[in-house]
């Protein structure tokens, strides 16, 4: 009995967020949004009206919505409410849970139509792709990415996809969420690495951990450089949530410098300094004393952990937390690059490769058809980012065979105009 009780202790202290209270949403973002779209946090709020549509010049393939929680959330399903009319097919959405398209048991994540409600999709698990209706989810959700993966036939493509609500369901009820609150703000910095559109301090609040504020390593190692946030209305701040360094990958994290100590100086109060850990992922940092009525706040780098390759010092994301535990997310505009005239028509569209050399399936019998289809898609976004999805599929016509094998590599980063056209750089 003693051994059984001891073995249960780790489980008691590792309960998913929904078992201990409202789940805290750290990030609710879109890869792009059309004018008039609601913030993604609105889609998670039952009382909020509106919908999201990708900000693209085409249907929005490879655009999507991303939600990240501070702790894993137990949910048996995720519901996606669509405004009426909405012609999206369930297979047009590709689902990533915790960054993966399959769970630990090898079941596929997929969106399927609800049998009782035509305006509702549900995220479930399946043994095979498109094998509706599917099974309840089992693994707690730390992050969710819904990506538009397929455009409808051209005759139906006049209206782009719209998503109205996203609900995590457990026991037939929506999971309670604590959502970040957007606060209008202006952001500037004493040092920004070129090109500034890629490393502007507004990236601290863009809800994308792959993009960051970077000081200019050609000037110094970042010590003494600062970012300034000016809120439209006064805010109360008790703690920070920080994604230190360059979170794009472990290689980027270690190659560049990270912040060891950060000073916070409100225009209406005394400065105080906090220490940051040299680790990837989000970290909560309590302030020595809460800040009250802050409209103008300067964050200054006082010490850094040097990178193995570059002197640039980066912070990828930053959130402020009120004494009541509410997350504040400054809503600041990012500068956008201007594409050369010859390239402007390619921005905010996805392009697929179509020339490839098929390779015979190595384990296919003579009476079967099998072939490898390598393909990739590139999207240049008007915010200065790009993404390339690289797929390799093995397809077999015999239903007795194992499900379609699919792998995907994601390359992403920024682009900037250069005399010869554009330059892309990133991961």
Secondary structure, DSSP 8 states (H G I E B T S, - for coil): -HHHHHHHHHHHTT--HHHHSSEEEEEEEES---TT---HHHHT-TT----B----SSS-TT-EEEEEEEEEE--SEEEEE--SS----GGGEEEEETTBSB-TTS-EEEEEE-SS-TTEEEEEEESSTT-SS-B---S-EEEEEEEE-----GGGTTS---B-EEEEEETTEE--EE--EEEEEEEEES---SSHHHH-GGGGGSS-TTS-EE--TTT-SSTT-EEEEEEEEEEEEEEEEEEEB-TT-HHHHHHSBEEEEEEEEETTS-EEEEE--S-SSEEEEEEEEEEEEEEEEEEEEEEEE--SS---BEEEEEEEE-TTS-EEEEE---------TTTGGGBTEEEE------EE-TT--TTS-EEEEEEEEEEE-TTSEEEEEEEEEEEES-TTS---EEEEEEEEEEEEEETTEEEEEE-
